[in-house]
Amino acid sequence: MTKASRTPRPKLGFHTDQAARIRAAYLGTRAVLPPSTFSEFLEAAVLETIERLEAEHNNGHSWDAPAAGEVKSTAQTGVGRWNRT
């Protein structure tokens, strides 16, 4: 597949204090687990959690995809773990 023929995919990013641990887990398992790239490793880990959350909180169904700009930070919405009492 050439670069020009690839379907563009949305990019996600996050900040973490666990970067070294995440990279170490990837390096420690990439020879024996299916994800061949670091991006595939991260995607698989996130999707594993999402599937668990869907099973626990949405009867095993995917949630509807949010519209562009719908995902807001806790500072913007006042809702989330940092605002729990």
N, C-alpha and C positions, 0 to 999 in steps of 0.2 A: 504494500500500500504506500503510495506516495504521500508526501506531506500535503500536497494540494487536494488530494481526494479524501482526507480525513474529515469526519464530521466534527465541527467545533463543539466542545463540551464546556459547560460552565465551570469556572474555577472557584473553589472554596479555600479558605485559609483561616488559621486561628493562631493565637498566641498561647504558649504553654511553658510552665516551669519543668515539664517532664520531657523535653525534647531529647535529651541524651538517652533517657530510658526507652523512648519510642524508637529511636534510631538503633539502639543496641538490640532491641527485640527483633527488629527487621533484619539486622545483620546476622543475628544468632539463629534465625529460622529460614532465611531466604533459600538456602540450599535444600531444605526438606519440605517446605510448604509451597502451595501453588502460586501465590502472588510473586511475580517476577520483578516488578518494579516497586519502588517505595510508594508511589501513588496508588498502585493496586493494593499494596499492603494496608495503607491507611483507609482506602475505600472499603475493603473487606472488614476491617475492624469496626468502622462506623456502621456499616450495614448490619453487622451482627448485633450491635446494640439497638439499632432501629427495629429490627425484626422482633427482638425481645420486648421493646416498648410497645410496638403494635399489638403483640399478643397480650400484654398485661393491661393496656389502657385503651385499645381500640378494636377489641374483638378479633384480633389477628388481621385486620384490614389496614391498608395503607391510608394515611391521611391525604386529603386533597392537597395538591401542590399550592404553595402560597403564591400570590401575585407578586410581581416585581415591586420591591420596596416594602413589602408587608412584614418582613422579619425586622424587628426593631430590637435595640438593646434594652436591658433593664433600666438604664438611665432614661431612655426615651419613653418607656411605657409605665414605669413604676411597678412593674410586675416581674416576679422572678425570685430566685433563691436569695438574692441580696436584700430583698425587701420583706422577707418573712419575719413575723414576730413570734 
